Amino acid sequence: MSWFSSVEQGPPIEVFALTKQYTEDNFPQKVNLGAGAYRTDEGKPWVLPVVRAAEKALANDETLNKEYLPVLGLDSFSSLSTNMLLGDDSPAIVEKRAFGVQTLSGSGALRVGAEFLAKKLGKTIFYCSTPNYENHKLVFLSAGFQEAKEYRYWDQEKRGLDIEGFLEDISNAPEGSIIILHACAHNPTGCDPTQEHWEQIAQVIKHKKLFPFFDSAYQGFASGDLDKDAWAVRFFVSQGLELFCAQSYSKNFCLYNERTGNLSVVMNNPSEIAAVKSQITLTIRGMYSNPPSHGARIVSYVLSNKELFDQWKGNIKTMSSRIIEMRKRLREELEQFGTPGTWNHITDQIGMFSYTGLNEAQSEHMVKKHHIYMLRSGRICMCGIILSNVEYVARAINETLTS
Ligand code: PLP
């Protein structure tokens, strides 16, 4: 007798399956362009120097202990995070109508926010972009949403934003729908709306009574500047919109496995905050009870120390500059090979990812023939490209497109 005989094999999660395949591959020139994780010039994972410094200081602090954190997490961490997102002078902060909740990284913030919206506000429909970050649908549907819809985002022809399609689709969304928006460095396309586009998007959202749920997984990574990368969220707040924003420290602090994130909540009526907080508390209590402390203490330590904060901004610059440099090099190599097509999108796109324009068959060819691991959608993580493999990657793309 088995309790589990009815369980069907689930589909693999592409990005983790690729990493496993890559790890098991013995080919010397293999390249992993799948997972969104930073790599140094030598192709190694990076523990940021500020993280090392904070960890040393925390390890020597004997006042710290292993008691439970509150359900909503470490207060200093969540308020510093919300301030970093909205800006210290944000009207929402000054008027005390914004707060943060520590979560299990960005995914956890999406899940907590989605579960609150589905179970406490009875929301059923959400919209994400086409193409979208592959986990948005799974998270929102698992949280209790009933219908996943998409708005047009990427124009394959012009390899850029389809703003007309985007605006038309959200204009047709039923009132009360949740619209998931990438705060910056859209995953997977690396293509963001301009400020003018954001103004148009905010106007439709306001007019059609939709609820914006931002996903900010790359603050600092798009432009190298924390404030610029929060522009869209801050603009929405300036328009009097209430919103949620899921923040992740996986990428900008390289704290991937510490699961460090924050859900920022911006409301218009401060007197409603206590009730909302109490319901989010119950949501989390029923999910995982309370969050871990290590990552949150590191971030809190760095964000509250001016010197370390400046050093961290330097670390982000190091990462974003290396990626920008690799974009230039990859484009140059492709153009030198005379690879068919135009390659300006490689340098036009921002953040960790590039949407190469390679189709599914071509992307699979890259994996099978060249041992270059990339998603079937043609998305590559620019972090996996380093000086010693950029020519190999360009040569492989060229061979794929000319064979
Ligand atoms: N949202 C987007 C758009 C992402 O790209 C990612 C990670 O790749 C996440 C959320 C969640 O990341 P984490 O749960 O590690 O914070």
Residues whose N, C-alpha, C, O or C-beta is under 5 A from the ligand:
A	BS01	PLP	G36 L104 S105 G106 S107 G108 Y133 N187 D215 A217 S248 S250 Y256
